[in-house]
Structure formats: structure tokens, C-alpha cells
Amino acid sequence: MAVIGARRAKLAVAAGSVSRGQVADIQRIRLLAAAVGVLEQLGYERATVAHITTRAGVSRRTFYELFSGREDCVAALIGDAVEQVERALGEAVLGGLGWRERVWRGLWVILSFLDQDPVLARVLLVDTQRGSGLVLGAREAVIARLVAVVHEGHGENARAAGRSELTAEGVVGAVLAILQSRLARERPGQLTALLGELVGMIVLPYLGPAVALREQAKPAPAEPAMTGMPLAASDPLVELPIRMTYRTARVLEGIGLRPEASNREISDYAGIQDQGQISKLLARLERLGLLANQGEGHAKGEPNAWTLTPRGQQVVQSIGVQSAASRRAAS
């Protein structure tokens, strides 16, 4: 009994690493990832909150605790994509470069991001055109920022000085139309292959045809600008038929911290006092292939000894990665 008590004490000391806020972060990411799949499958007009919550395995109540509705959810999806691209642009260190080089490197980052996940790219650039309210506002904010960057070209020389912001709006609109057309195809191909021609289109009104031709012939980098996991593929929980509640996350984390933990040790860590409830939850997680029981069980008078399966380890790792990503995005 002393050994069991010591094990329970050790597990209890580790308690507190997963908070309710972190679980809310995970739910939010699951809902955004599910929204991508639903919009791709059903289209914007037919997609509903019910479709999104069912795909994510998250309750409607949780959805409305995080988002005001479908439009808010999709607008948040756009916002998260922008944050990912901004982090990559920051790592590209564009400060101090000339306008033409900033455009070239910045567009390379954006195209690399879109190439990571064509489904996500199609949702962001094609499907959200059918949105309204918050979604259109989010799209317009992104387009306005792109227009502002392109309009900086009017300071390059005397010829460019005569170009108004309308020129930049036309250039950005043309580039977006090309990308949307490609993404609407069944096989869009690599958007990064368009880098040279697109940069040529952008600089043409400001620097003239000779410079535009040189940009078209400029070779693209050998490696993509972004290598992180795209949003739509970053959540192994999306297809898991279970709601990742605070208690479920605590149970999985507790077993990850202390392999071969007993029911009692896990219930103490997760804060579940009802032993019948913890037994049912553990049995369900075992049926889902997330846990394995290495103990003899009560039939032989021995406690259960729970360990994570490889799939369970992936889920626990995802909980940590997603929570960390959400905290970075919020900071």
C-alpha cells in the first residue's frame, strides 16, 4: 500500500499542467480543422455549425462558447492562417530589403503556405468568397494589407510615382484571380511554380517590362519557405469519435506522465471522484485504441495498469503541441 500511495503522490505533484484553457484551445483548433473539411466537402452555402461540430466531435455548446456562429468560425480560420504566414514572414527577415525583393520573398512564403495543403488553400481563397459579414471583413482586411505592400512600389522611381493605389488593387486582384482559378481545378499543381510570372505581373506597372521579364526568369528557391504542418492536417483528433473534454485530456496526460497507473491514481490526477465514471472512461479510451491495460485487473485481485498506445501517445503529443501553438498565437 505504501508503494501505491507514493505513486499516487508522484502523479498528483505533476497535476496542473493541462488547464481548462488549454483544452478550450484544443477544441478551437479541432473546430477550425473540421470547418476546413466541411467547407471542402459541402461548400460554403450548405455547411452548418452542426456539420462542423459533428466532424470535430465537439458539442454545440462548446462551439458557441468559442464562436458566435459559422461566420465567426470561418473568419477565425482566416485569421489563424494569416498568423501562420506572418510568423513565416518574420522568419524570412524582409526588413531592410528593397521593395522588389520583399515582394519576391513575401510571395514565396505565401505560395509555400498554400502549397502545404491545397484543401485549406481552396477554402481560404475560393470558398470564403461566398461568405458574408465577418468572413468578408476578414478577407477585405487581408486584401487591403496586400494592396498596401504592392502600392509601396510607387516610390521606386519617377515612372512608378504616377501609379495610384488603384493600380495596386488591380494587381492584387489579378494575382488572386489566377490563384483562385488554379485552386478550383481538380489538380491545381504547385502554386510556387507561378512565383516568377506572378512577381513579373506585380512589378510590371512600377518597374517596366524589362525588369518584369527578369523576374519571370528568376529561379525559385529549392526549398519551400514553410515546412510546418498545415492546419487541416495538424490535428489527429479530428476523426476520433470522442469529445476531448478537460477530464479526458487529464486522463490521457496522467497516463502519459505515469505509465501503468491504476484507476485510482488516474482518477486522483484527473479530479474524477466517481470510480464508476473513471472506469467507463478508461474502458472507452481502450476501445478507441488509445489505451492498453497491462495489469491483471480486479478479476485477479490486482489493480489495472494503464499505458498509452502509439495512437494515444500521438493524441497526448497533439494536446501539448496545439496548446503551445495557441499560446504563441495569442501572445
C-alpha positions in Angstrom: 0.0 0.0 0.0 2.9 2.4 0.7 4.2 1.9 -2.8 0.8 2.7 -4.3 0.5 5.7 -2.1 3.9 7.0 -3.2 3.0 6.5 -6.9 -0.3 8.4 -6.4 1.6 11.2 -4.7 4.1 11.5 -7.5 1.3 11.7 -10.1 -0.5 14.3 -8.0 2.6 16.5 -7.9 2.6 16.6 -11.7 -1.1 17.8 -11.8 -1.9 21.2 -13.2 0.0 21.1 -16.5 -3.2 20.8 -18.6 -5.6 23.6 -17.8 -9.2 24.1 -18.9 -8.0 27.0 -21.1 -5.6 24.6 -22.9 -8.4 22.2 -23.5 -10.5 25.1 -24.9 -7.6 25.8 -27.2 -7.6 22.2 -28.4 -11.4 22.4 -29.0 -10.9 25.6 -31.0 -8.3 24.0 -33.2 -10.4 20.9 -33.8 -13.4 23.1 -34.8 -11.3 25.1 -37.2 -9.8 22.0 -38.8 -13.2 20.4 -39.0 -14.5 23.6 -40.7 -12.0 23.2 -43.4 -13.1 19.6 -44.1 -16.8 20.6 -44.1 -16.4 23.6 -46.4 -14.4 21.4 -48.8 -17.0 18.6 -48.7 -20.3 20.5 -48.7 -19.4 24.0 -50.0 -20.0 27.3 -48.1 -23.7 27.6 -48.6 -24.5 24.1 -47.3 -22.0 24.0 -44.4 -23.6 24.4 -41.0 -22.5 24.6 -37.3 -24.0 21.1 -36.8 -21.8 19.7 -39.6 -18.7 21.3 -38.1 -19.3 20.1 -34.5 -20.2 16.6 -35.7 -17.0 16.3 -37.7 -14.9 17.7 -34.8 -16.5 15.6 -32.1 -17.2 18.8 -30.1 -20.5 19.9 -28.6 -22.6 22.7 -30.0 -22.4 24.3 -26.5 -18.6 24.3 -26.7 -18.7 25.7 -30.3 -20.8 28.7 -29.1 -18.5 29.3 -26.2 -15.7 29.8 -28.7 -17.5 31.4 -31.7 -20.7 33.4 -32.2 -21.6 31.3 -35.3 -20.4 29.9 -38.5 -19.2 33.2 -39.9 -17.1 33.8 -36.8 -15.6 30.4 -37.1 -14.6 30.8 -40.7 -13.3 34.3 -40.0 -11.1 32.8 -37.2 -9.8 30.3 -39.7 -8.7 33.1 -42.0 -7.1 34.9 -39.0 -5.2 31.8 -38.0 -3.8 31.3 -41.5 -2.7 35.0 -41.6 -0.9 34.5 -38.2 1.0 31.4 -39.6 2.1 33.3 -42.7 3.1 36.4 -40.6 5.3 34.2 -38.4 7.0 32.7 -41.6 7.4 36.3 -43.0 9.0 37.3 -39.7 11.5 34.4 -40.0 12.2 35.4 -43.6 13.7 38.7 -42.3 12.3 41.1 -45.0 13.3 44.2 -43.2 16.0 46.3 -45.0 15.3 44.7 -48.4 14.2 46.7 -51.4 10.6 46.6 -52.5 11.0 44.2 -55.3 12.9 41.7 -53.2 10.3 42.0 -50.4 7.6 41.2 -52.9 9.5 38.2 -54.3 10.3 36.7 -50.9 6.9 37.5 -49.4 5.0 35.9 -52.2 7.3 32.9 -52.0 6.3 32.5 -48.3 2.5 32.8 -49.1 2.6 30.4 -52.0 4.6 27.9 -49.9 1.9 28.1 -47.2 -0.9 27.5 -49.7 1.0 24.5 -51.3 1.2 22.8 -47.9 -2.5 21.9 -48.0 -4.4 22.6 -51.3 -7.7 21.9 -49.5 -7.1 24.6 -46.9 -5.9 26.9 -49.7 -9.0 26.3 -51.7 -11.2 27.0 -48.7 -9.3 30.2 -47.9 -9.2 31.6 -51.4 -12.2 30.1 -53.1 -14.9 29.1 -50.7 -14.7 32.1 -48.4 -15.7 34.3 -51.4 -19.2 33.2 -50.7 -19.1 34.4 -47.1 -20.7 37.5 -45.7 -20.3 39.8 -42.7 -17.3 38.7 -40.6 -15.8 36.5 -43.4 -15.9 39.2 -46.0 -14.5 41.6 -43.4 -11.6 39.3 -42.7 -10.9 38.8 -46.5 -11.0 42.5 -47.2 -8.6 43.2 -44.3 -6.1 40.7 -45.8 -6.5 42.1 -49.3 -6.0 45.7 -48.0 -2.7 44.7 -46.5 -1.6 43.1 -49.7 -2.6 46.2 -51.6 -0.6 48.4 -49.2 2.5 46.3 -49.8 2.2 46.4 -53.6 1.4 50.2 -53.5 4.8 50.8 -51.9 6.2 50.2 -55.4 5.0 53.8 -56.4 8.1 55.1 -54.6 10.6 53.1 -56.7 11.2 55.7 -59.4 9.6 58.7 -61.2 7.6 56.5 -63.5 6.2 54.5 -60.6 5.3 57.7 -58.7 2.3 58.2 -61.0 0.7 54.9 -60.1 -2.2 55.3 -57.7 -3.5 52.8 -55.2 -6.0 51.6 -57.8 -3.1 50.1 -59.7 -2.1 48.1 -56.7 -5.7 47.0 -56.2 -5.8 45.8 -59.8 -2.5 43.9 -59.5 -3.6 42.1 -56.3 -7.0 41.3 -57.8 -5.3 39.8 -60.9 -3.0 37.6 -58.8 -5.8 36.4 -56.6 -7.9 35.6 -59.6 -5.1 33.4 -61.0 -4.6 31.6 -57.7 -8.4 31.0 -57.3 -8.6 29.7 -60.8 -5.8 27.2 -60.2 -7.1 26.1 -56.9 -10.6 25.5 -58.4 -9.1 22.8 -60.6 -9.1 19.2 -59.6 -5.3 19.1 -59.8 -4.1 22.7 -59.1 -0.4 21.9 -59.3 2.3 23.7 -57.2 1.5 27.3 -56.8 5.1 28.1 -56.1 5.8 27.3 -59.8 4.0 30.5 -60.6 6.3 32.7 -58.5 8.3 34.2 -61.3 5.4 35.1 -63.5 3.3 36.5 -60.7 6.2 38.7 -59.4 6.6 39.9 -63.0 2.9 40.9 -63.1 3.3 42.8 -59.8 6.4 44.8 -60.7 5.5 45.5 -64.4 3.4 48.7 -63.7 6.1 50.1 -61.5 9.4 49.0 -62.9 8.6 48.3 -66.6 8.7 45.3 -68.9 12.5 44.7 -68.8 12.5 44.2 -65.1 9.3 42.1 -65.2 10.9 39.7 -67.7 14.0 39.3 -65.5 11.7 38.5 -62.5 9.9 35.9 -64.6 13.1 34.2 -65.4 14.4 34.2 -61.9 14.7 30.7 -60.4 12.6 29.9 -57.3 14.3 28.6 -54.2 15.0 24.9 -54.0 13.2 24.5 -50.6 9.7 25.7 -49.6 9.5 28.7 -47.3 7.3 26.9 -44.8 7.7 23.4 -43.6 5.3 23.3 -40.6 2.2 21.1 -40.6 -0.8 22.8 -42.3 -3.8 23.4 -40.2 -6.1 20.9 -41.9 -3.7 18.0 -41.2 -2.3 19.0 -37.8 -5.0 17.5 -35.6 -5.1 13.7 -35.3 -8.2 14.1 -33.1 -10.4 15.3 -36.0 -11.6 11.8 -36.9 -11.6 10.5 -33.4 -15.1 9.7 -32.2 -14.7 11.3 -28.8 -15.0 14.8 -27.3 -11.7 16.0 -25.9 -13.1 17.3 -22.6 -10.9 18.7 -19.8 -11.2 15.4 -17.9 -10.4 13.2 -20.9 -7.3 15.3 -21.6 -6.3 15.0 -18.0 -6.7 11.2 -18.0 -4.6 10.8 -21.1 -2.0 13.2 -19.8 -1.8 11.5 -16.5 -1.2 8.1 -18.0 1.4 9.6 -20.3 3.2 11.0 -17.2 2.9 7.8 -15.2 2.7 4.6 -17.4 1.0 1.7 -15.7 -1.1 3.9 -13.4 -4.1 2.4 -11.7 -7.7 3.6 -11.9 -7.3 5.3 -8.5 -4.1 7.1 -9.5 -5.7 8.3 -12.7 -8.9 9.5 -11.0 -6.9 11.5 -8.5 -4.9 13.2 -11.3 -8.0 13.9 -13.4 -10.1 15.0 -10.5 -12.8 12.4 -11.1 -14.1 11.1 -7.8 -16.7 8.6 -9.1 -14.8 5.4 -9.7 -17.6 4.1 -11.9 -17.2 7.1 -14.1 -13.4 6.7 -14.4 -13.8 3.0 -15.2 -16.2 3.8 -18.0 -14.0 6.5 -19.5 -10.9 4.2 -19.4 -12.8 1.4 -21.0 -14.0 3.7 -23.8 -10.5 5.1 -24.4 -9.3 1.5 -24.5 -11.9 0.6 -27.1 -10.8 3.6 -29.2 -7.3 2.2 -29.2 -5.7 5.0 -27.1 -5.0 2.9 -24.0 -3.8 -0.6 -23.2 -4.3 -2.3 -19.8 -1.1 -4.1 -18.7 -2.5 -5.1 -15.3 -4.3 -8.2 -14.1 -7.5 -6.3 -13.2 -9.9 -6.8 -10.4 -10.8 -10.4 -11.5 -7.4 -11.5 -10.2 -7.3 -9.0 -7.3 -4.8 -6.8 -8.9 -5.1 -3.1 -9.9 -5.3 -2.1 -13.6 -2.1 -0.7 -15.1 -2.9 1.7 -18.0 -0.4 2.7 -20.7 -0.8 4.8 -23.8 -0.8 3.0 -27.2 1.1 4.7 -30.0 -2.1 6.3 -31.1 -2.7 7.5 -27.6 0.8 9.0 -27.5 0.1 10.9 -30.7 -3.0 12.4 -29.2 -1.2 13.4 -26.0 1.5 14.9 -28.1 -1.1 16.8 -30.1 -2.6 18.2 -27.0 0.7 19.7 -26.0 1.6 21.0 -29.5 -1.8 22.5 -30.1 -1.9 24.3 -26.7 1.6 25.7 -27.3 0.6 26.9 -30.8 -2.4 28.6 -29.4 -0.5 30.3 -26.7 2.1 31.6 -29.2 -0.7 32.9 -31.5 -2.3 34.7 -28.6 1.0 36.3 -27.4 
